[in-house]
Every structure is written in C-alpha cells, then in structure tokens.
Amino acid sequence: MTREPSVLRPARGPRRRTPLAAGVLVLLTALLLGTPAVGAAAVAPTAGGAAGTGSLPAQPPPPPPNPDDDELERSRQSVQDRSAEVGRLTARLAELDAQLDELQIEVAARGQEALAARDTADAAGREADAAAARALEARAATDEAGRAVDDARTRLDEFVGDVYTHGLDLGPLGLLSRATDPQDLMDRARLTDALSEDQASVLEQLQQARIAQANADSLARAAQEEADRRRAAAEEASAAADQSLVSAAAAADEQQGRLDAVRAERADVQARLDEAANSDAGLRAQRQRYLAWQAEQERLRVEAERRARDEARARVAQEEESRRAQTAPDRGPSAGPAPGPRSGSAAIETVIDRATSRIGTIYAWGGGNARGPTRGIRDGGVADSHGDFRKVGFDCSGLMLYAFAGVGIDLPRYSGNQANAGRLVPISDMRRGDMLSWARNGRTHHIAMYLGDGMMIEAPYSGASVRITPVRYNGLNKVTRLL
C-alpha cells in the first residue's frame, strides 16, 4: 500500500518510532515552547490524528484579568472620597446626637416647670374659691343686718305714730294716761321723747352694723378679685409652661427628624463606600492574582527548562519513561506559623469581639448579664414608656458586664461601680478596650467601651440599639482600664 504524506491525510494507523527519536522530539518541543516536556506518547499519532504531528503539551491557562494602574488609582480615590463623606456625616451625627440629648433634658425640665405651674394654678384656684365663699358669707350677713335695720325702723315708726295718735296706755306709761293736769301731760311727752331717743340709738347701732357688714363685704369682694387675678395669672403661666413643653418636645422631634435624615444619608453613603471598597478590593485582588499567576508561570518555565536539561543529559532510554508526565504538581502556599500564645492584647480583642458581636441588639434598661442579653426591668419612667421590660437586650452596664466576662472579669452591675472597678487613667491616655463613663452632678449615668481612633461601642438609650459611634467628650469624666 502506497504511503501518502502525513501532512495531507490522516494517518490510517499508528506508526512506530524508536524510543530515541521520540525522546529527541519531546526535548526539542519543550525547549522551543518553554513548557514542561512530556513523554514520547504525547507525540505519537493516534487513530484519526494527523500523521507526523502528535499531541502538543497542554497550554498554560489564560492569565486572569489585570486592571491597569489608572483603574486602580480611580478606585482608590473613590474609596477615599466616600470615606471622607462618611466621616463628615459621622461627625454630624455625633453633633446631632449631643443636641438631641440636650433637647431631651430640656423637655424633661420644661415638663417639671409645667407641673409646678399647674400646682401654682391649683393653689390660686383654691384661694379664689375660699375668697368667693367668704364674700358670699359677708353678703349674707350684710343682707341680714339690713333686714334687721328695716324691721327696727318699721317698728319705731309704728310706735311713734301710735304714741302721737293714741298716747301711751300700756305698760308703765299707762299711768300717764290718767293724768288730768298739764304738768302730767308734759311729763308724759318728755318720757315719750326719751323712748324715741332710745329707739333712735338702737336704729343707729343697727345702721352702723350694716355699714360694718358692707365694709366686710367690700373687703371680701376685693380679696376675691385679687384671688381671681392671681388664679388668672397662674392659669396663664400654666398655659405658657404647657406651650413651652410642647415647643420643646416639637424641637426635639424636629431634631430627631434631622438626625434620622442624616443617619439615612450616612447609611446610603456607607453602602456606596462598602460597594466601592469591595470593588477596590476586587480590583486589587485581581492584580494580586495576576502577579501570582505571572510568578507561577515564571516558576513553571524555569522548572521546565531544568527538567529538559536533565532529560537531555539522561537521553531518555526507555519509551515507558518518555510516557510519564514531567510536569510537577503546583505547590500551594506554605501554611503560616501557628498562632502564638494568648497575651494581654489578645484578651482586649476578645472583649471587643464580644461587644461588637452584639451590634444591633435592642436596648433594654436593666438587661444583660455575663451570658448575653436578658429581659429588661421596669424603671417607672422613660424605659417603661418604651416597653423595655418586654424586650430582651442590653443596657450600657449590661453590655460591659457581658464583654468582660469573656476573659473572666466579673464586673458589678451598676455603671458607677463598673467605672471604679479598675485603674483610672487620664482621658488623654485612653486606649483600645478601656471603659469610658459619663457623669452629671457627680453621679455616673452612662458607660461604654473605647475602640480606638476616636470611636466607641455602647448601648445608648431606650429605643436605640447597640452601636459604634464617635466618642462624646461632653460630660466624659472617667477612663477605666481593666486589661
């Protein structure tokens, strides 16, 4: 059978080569392509393959994406810009938080002022009612005195008329009616005049009593008018205090709205920052993978050249050896050293990790222990209005108790005792893992943990959750170090 050129037609069957020829062909191919040599079986034709060509060594995988320097710089700049915006909004949040705290204090003060004004108004009302009752009694007494005077005057008029009309014939004066001479009549007239004077004296006394009662009525009326004025002034002050309370509450609500808006804006920018950071990390990871790929390709090339030289010196003697794969498996990165023993800094990180693992846990007044969040308790005030006794969460001291329990430190429950549970250091020397406490009028009212770089973690107040926020220096009075 005539043999046709192998470059034009497929081979009709395998052709035999000598082991030496096969080995030389393998070495030449490896040297020309810069890849590991393979056995002679790789160059032997197979059924259906092109005669005289054989299978070439496997080609290296395509390189991973390699972002250029301009793309990396743009990504880095985007992350920086958004980080600066997040920082600005974070500072604004801290400022608004401080303002909101002051407004809440002002609302509480205005509430107390309103209660005091209501007490004053109630007292003025009781005074006005008492004055009105006294005035009513005075008017009744005056009316009674007036009726007595009128009755006395009527009786006197009737008596005098009867005397002058009919003469006196009753009582001791009846003796005069029997007189017959002028002297007797004159005596009777003098006696009648004396009796009239006595009646006039009684009438005058009654009139003076009525005047006195009228004066008492006038004084009672004046007292009532004064009490009414005081009640009106107190009610006006109470209404003004109520309005002031409403205004303060409205200002606090408005401030809360601004705070919520900035929080939403910050969350949006933070999301875009995270997206940019992830994108930037992805691009830099691509660059690292590309550089690693380049280094691996160079290693493989050098190793292939070394193997080719070794095989050339050995002159591959057997066909079975030429069939073995010469490419060594890739070596992965060596494992790093085992973690070192636990140290003071490791304990600090354990405490911080426990605290930060609870970010987003709801605030519950009186909640939290060494094992985790617990149900809150009643405080008879703000916490009750937020339903803290129905929530499972942490308050500020409960979060500290839970965090430090991770390294075996058993803290007391009250934040003031926690603030004195370790070594006090200057505020200017605070470091990661220290506790920060705030006081007003010498009494500790809040405690948190410093994370470094001006940030802290806290369980802030009813209605909020465990969060990371910038340190508030207003009212900060102690830094306590336990580790």
C-alpha positions in Angstrom: 0.0 0.0 0.0 1.3 3.4 -1.0 2.1 5.7 1.9 0.7 9.2 1.5 2.2 12.4 3.0 1.1 12.7 6.6 0.5 16.5 6.3 -2.2 15.9 3.7 -4.1 12.9 5.0 -4.9 11.5 8.4 -2.8 8.5 9.3 -4.5 5.2 8.8 -2.9 3.6 11.8 -0.2 4.3 14.4 3.4 4.5 13.2 6.2 3.1 15.2 9.0 5.3 16.3 12.2 4.4 18.0 12.5 5.4 21.7 15.5 7.6 20.9 13.6 9.5 18.1 10.6 10.0 20.4 12.7 11.4 23.2 14.6 13.8 21.0 11.3 15.2 19.6 10.0 15.7 23.1 13.1 17.6 24.2 13.0 19.9 21.2 9.4 20.7 21.6 9.8 21.6 25.3 12.8 23.8 24.6 11.0 25.7 21.8 7.7 26.2 23.7 9.2 26.9 27.1 6.9 24.3 28.7 7.5 21.1 30.6 8.4 18.2 28.4 6.1 15.2 28.1 6.7 11.6 27.3 7.0 10.2 23.8 3.4 9.0 24.0 2.3 12.6 23.7 3.8 12.9 20.2 2.8 9.6 19.0 0.0 9.8 16.4 -3.4 8.3 17.3 -6.1 6.9 15.1 -7.8 9.7 13.3 -5.0 12.2 14.1 -2.7 13.9 11.6 0.2 11.7 10.8 3.6 13.2 11.9 2.1 15.9 14.1 1.2 14.3 17.5 -0.5 15.9 20.6 1.3 19.0 21.9 1.8 19.7 25.6 -1.1 21.3 27.5 -1.1 25.1 27.1 -0.9 27.3 30.2 -4.2 28.7 31.4 -5.1 32.2 30.2 -4.0 35.0 32.5 -6.5 36.4 35.0 -7.8 40.0 34.5 -5.1 42.6 35.2 -6.6 46.1 36.0 -4.3 48.9 34.9 -2.8 51.4 37.2 -5.2 54.2 36.2 -8.2 52.0 37.1 -6.7 51.1 40.5 -6.0 54.8 41.2 -9.6 55.8 40.3 -10.9 53.1 42.6 -8.7 54.2 45.4 -9.7 57.8 45.0 -13.4 56.8 45.0 -13.0 54.9 48.3 -11.1 57.9 49.9 -13.8 60.4 48.8 -16.6 58.3 50.2 -14.7 57.6 53.4 -14.3 61.3 53.9 -18.0 61.8 53.3 -18.9 59.1 55.8 -16.5 60.7 58.3 -18.2 64.1 57.8 -21.6 62.6 58.3 -20.5 60.6 61.3 -19.2 63.8 62.9 -22.6 65.4 62.1 -24.4 62.5 63.6 -22.4 62.9 66.8 -23.2 66.6 66.9 -26.9 66.0 66.3 -26.9 63.2 69.0 -25.4 65.7 71.5 -28.0 68.3 70.6 -30.8 65.7 70.9 -29.5 64.7 74.4 -29.7 68.4 75.4 -33.2 68.8 74.0 -34.4 65.7 75.8 -33.0 67.2 79.1 -34.8 70.5 78.3 -38.0 68.6 77.6 -37.8 67.0 81.0 -37.1 70.4 82.7 -40.0 72.0 80.8 -42.2 69.2 82.0 -41.3 69.8 85.6 -41.9 73.6 85.1 -45.3 72.8 83.7 -46.2 70.6 86.7 -45.0 73.4 89.1 -47.2 76.0 87.2 -50.2 73.6 87.4 -49.6 73.3 91.2 -49.5 77.1 91.5 -52.7 77.5 89.4 -54.5 74.9 91.5 -53.4 76.7 94.7 -54.6 80.0 93.3 -57.9 78.5 92.3 -58.4 77.1 95.8 -57.6 80.6 97.2 -60.1 82.2 94.8 -62.8 79.7 95.8 -62.2 80.4 99.5 -62.4 84.2 98.9 -65.6 83.8 97.0 -67.1 81.8 99.9 -66.1 84.5 102.3 -67.6 87.2 100.1 -70.8 85.2 99.9 -71.0 84.9 103.7 -70.3 88.6 104.1 -73.1 89.5 101.7 -75.5 87.2 103.5 -74.5 88.8 106.8 -75.0 92.3 105.3 -78.4 91.4 103.9 -79.4 90.0 107.4 -78.3 93.2 109.1 -80.1 95.3 106.5 -83.3 93.4 107.1 -82.9 93.9 110.9 -82.5 97.7 110.5 -85.5 97.9 108.2 -87.6 95.9 110.7 -86.5 98.1 113.6 -87.2 101.3 111.6 -90.7 100.0 110.8 -91.5 99.1 114.4 -90.2 102.5 115.5 -92.3 104.4 113.0 -95.4 102.4 114.1 -94.6 103.1 117.8 -94.1 106.8 117.4 -97.3 107.2 115.2 -99.3 105.3 117.8 -97.9 107.4 120.6 -98.8 110.7 119.0 -102.1 109.4 117.8 -103.4 107.5 120.7 -101.0 108.2 123.5 -99.4 105.6 125.7 -101.7 103.5 127.7 -99.7 100.2 128.1 -97.0 99.3 130.5 -95.6 101.8 132.9 -96.7 104.7 130.7 -100.3 103.8 131.1 -100.2 105.7 134.4 -99.8 108.9 132.5 -103.0 108.4 130.6 -104.8 109.0 133.8 -103.2 112.4 134.4 -105.5 115.3 134.1 -103.4 118.4 134.5 -100.9 120.0 132.1 -97.9 119.0 134.1 -98.9 115.4 133.9 -99.1 115.7 130.1 -95.7 117.4 129.9 -94.1 114.6 131.9 -95.7 112.1 129.6 -94.4 113.9 126.5 -90.8 114.0 128.0 -91.0 110.3 128.6 -92.2 109.7 125.1 -89.3 111.7 123.7 -86.8 109.7 125.8 -88.2 106.5 124.5 -87.9 107.8 120.9 -84.2 108.7 121.5 -83.6 105.2 122.8 -85.2 103.7 119.7 -83.1 106.1 117.5 -80.0 104.9 119.3 -80.8 101.3 118.5 -81.5 102.3 114.9 -78.1 104.0 114.7 -76.3 100.9 116.1 -78.1 98.7 113.5 -77.1 101.1 110.7 -73.5 101.0 111.9 -73.6 97.2 112.0 -74.9 97.3 108.4 -72.1 99.6 107.4 -69.6 97.3 109.0 -71.0 94.3 107.2 -71.0 96.3 104.0 -67.3 97.1 104.5 -66.6 93.4 105.2 -68.4 92.6 102.0 -66.3 95.1 100.2 -63.1 93.6 101.6 -64.3 90.1 100.7 -65.1 91.3 97.2 -61.6 92.9 96.9 -60.0 89.6 98.2 -62.0 87.6 95.7 -61.0 89.9 92.9 -57.3 89.6 93.9 -57.6 85.9 94.1 -59.3 85.8 90.7 -56.4 87.9 89.3 -53.9 85.5 90.8 -55.7 82.5 89.5 -55.9 84.0 86.0 -52.2 84.8 86.2 -51.4 81.3 87.4 -53.5 79.7 84.7 -51.8 81.9 82.1 -48.4 80.8 83.5 -49.5 77.2 83.4 -50.7 77.6 79.8 -47.4 79.2 78.9 -45.5 76.3 80.6 -47.6 73.8 78.7 -46.9 75.6 75.4 -43.2 75.7 76.3 -43.2 72.0 76.9 -45.0 71.4 73.6 -42.4 73.7 71.8 -39.5 71.8 73.4 -41.0 68.5 72.5 -41.6 69.7 68.9 -38.0 70.9 68.8 -36.8 67.5 70.0 -39.0 65.8 67.4 -37.6 68.1 64.7 -34.1 67.4 65.8 -34.8 63.7 65.7 -36.1 64.1 62.2 -32.8 65.8 61.2 -30.9 63.0 62.9 -32.9 60.3 61.1 -32.3 62.1 57.8 -28.5 62.3 58.4 -28.5 58.7 59.5 -30.3 57.6 56.3 -27.8 59.7 54.3 -24.9 58.2 56.1 -26.3 54.7 55.6 -26.6 55.4 51.9 -23.0 56.7 51.7 -21.8 53.9 53.8 -23.4 51.4 51.4 -21.8 53.1 48.5 -18.5 53.2 50.4 -18.8 49.5 51.0 -19.6 48.9 47.4 -16.6 51.0 46.3 -14.3 49.3 48.9 -15.5 45.9 47.7 -14.9 46.9 44.1 -11.5 48.3 45.0 -10.6 45.1 46.9 -11.8 43.1 43.9 -9.6 45.0 41.6 -6.6 44.7 43.9 -7.3 41.1 44.3 -7.3 40.7 40.5 -3.9 42.5 40.4 -2.6 40.2 43.1 -3.9 37.1 41.3 -2.3 38.3 38.1 1.0 38.9 39.7 0.8 35.5 41.4 -0.1 33.9 38.0 2.9 35.7 36.4 5.2 34.4 39.2 3.8 30.9 38.8 4.3 30.9 35.1 7.9 32.0 35.5 8.5 29.2 38.1 7.0 26.7 35.7 9.1 27.9 32.9 12.3 27.7 34.9 11.4 24.3 36.2 10.6 23.1 32.7 13.9 24.2 31.4 15.7 22.4 34.2 13.8 19.2 33.6 14.6 19.5 29.8 18.3 19.8 30.5 18.2 16.9 32.9 16.4 14.8 30.4 18.8 15.7 27.6 21.8 14.6 29.7 20.0 11.3 30.6 18.9 10.8 26.9 15.6 9.1 27.8 16.5 5.4 27.3 13.1 3.8 27.5 9.8 4.5 25.9 7.9 3.9 29.2 9.8 6.7 30.9 9.0 9.0 28.0 5.3 8.4 28.5 5.3 9.8 32.1 4.1 13.3 32.8 7.0 15.5 33.6 5.1 18.5 34.9 5.2 18.5 38.7 2.0 19.4 40.6 1.7 23.0 41.7 2.8 23.7 45.2 0.3 25.7 47.2 1.3 28.4 49.6 3.0 27.2 52.8 1.0 27.3 55.9 1.7 30.2 58.3 3.0 29.7 61.8 0.6 28.6 64.4 -0.9 31.3 66.4 1.2 32.5 69.4 0.1 32.2 73.0 -2.7 34.4 74.2 -1.5 37.8 75.5 -2.9 41.0 77.1 -3.8 42.4 73.6 -5.5 39.1 72.8 -7.7 39.5 75.8 -8.6 43.0 74.8 -9.6 41.8 71.3 -11.7 39.1 72.9 -13.5 41.6 75.0 -14.1 43.9 72.0 -15.1 41.0 69.8 -17.8 40.0 72.3 -19.1 43.6 72.5 -19.1 44.1 68.7 -20.8 40.8 68.1 -23.9 42.4 69.8 -24.1 45.4 67.4 -27.8 45.9 66.6 -29.1 44.2 69.8 -32.0 46.3 71.2 -31.5 48.4 74.3 -33.4 47.2 77.4 -33.0 49.0 80.7 -31.6 46.6 83.3 -30.9 44.0 80.6 -27.8 41.8 80.0 -25.5 39.6 82.0 -22.3 37.5 81.6 -24.1 35.1 79.3 -25.8 37.6 77.0 -28.9 39.7 76.6 -31.7 39.4 79.1 -35.2 40.8 79.6 -35.3 44.5 80.8 -36.9 45.7 84.0 -39.3 48.5 84.9 -38.0 51.9 85.8 -41.3 53.7 86.3 -40.4 56.3 83.7 -38.8 56.5 80.2 -37.8 52.9 79.9 -41.4 51.8 80.7 -42.8 54.1 78.1 -40.6 52.3 75.5 -41.6 48.9 76.9 -38.1 47.9 77.9 -39.5 45.4 80.4 -40.8 43.4 77.5 -37.6 43.5 75.5 -34.5 41.2 75.6 -31.4 43.2 75.2 -28.6 45.2 77.0 -28.3 48.4 78.8 -25.0 50.2 79.0 -23.6 48.4 82.0 -25.1 45.0 80.9 -23.1 45.2 77.7 -19.8 45.9 79.6 -20.6 43.0 82.0 -21.1 40.6 79.1 -18.0 41.8 77.2 -15.5 41.5 80.0 -17.0 38.1 81.2 -15.3 36.7 78.0 -11.9 37.0 79.7 -13.1 36.0 83.2 -13.7 39.5 84.6 -16.8 39.7 86.8 -18.0 43.3 86.8 -20.6 44.7 89.2 -24.0 45.6 87.6 -24.2 49.4 88.3 -22.2 51.6 85.8 -20.9 53.8 88.6 -19.3 50.7 90.3 -18.0 49.5 87.0 -16.3 52.8 86.4 -14.4 52.3 89.7 -13.7 48.6 89.1 -10.2 49.1 87.5 -7.3 51.6 87.3 -8.3 55.1 86.4 -6.2 56.7 83.6 -6.3 60.2 82.1 -8.7 60.8 79.4 -5.9 61.8 77.1 -4.3 58.3 77.6 -7.4 56.2 76.7 -6.6 53.2 74.7 -8.5 50.3 72.9 -10.5 48.2 75.4 -10.8 50.9 78.1 -14.2 51.8 79.6 -15.5 55.3 79.3 -18.0 56.8 81.8 -20.1 59.9 81.9 -21.5 61.7 85.0 -23.8 64.6 85.9 -23.7 66.2 89.3 -21.1 63.6 90.4 -23.3 60.6 89.5 -22.4 58.2 86.7 -25.2 57.8 84.2 -23.6 56.0 81.2 -20.7 53.7 80.4 -19.2 52.5 77.0 -16.0 50.9 75.6 -13.3 52.7 73.6 -12.4 51.0 70.3 -9.6 53.4 69.2 -9.4 56.0 66.5 -12.0 58.2 68.4 -14.7 55.5 68.2 -16.6 53.6 70.9 -19.3 50.9 71.3 -22.3 51.5 73.6 -25.8 50.5 74.4 -27.1 54.1 74.3 -30.7 54.6 75.5 -34.3 53.2 75.3 -35.5 52.9 71.7 -32.0 52.5 70.3 -29.6 49.5 69.8 -26.0 48.6 70.5 -23.9 50.7 68.1 -20.5 52.0 67.3 -20.3 55.8 67.4 -17.7 58.6 67.9 -16.6 59.3 71.4 -18.7 62.1 73.1 -16.3 64.2 75.3 -19.1 66.4 76.8 -19.6 65.0 80.3 -16.9 62.3 80.0 -15.2 62.1 83.4 -13.5 58.7 83.8 -11.5 56.3 81.8 -11.1 52.9 83.5 -8.6 50.3 82.5 -9.1 46.6 83.3 -6.6 44.9 80.8 
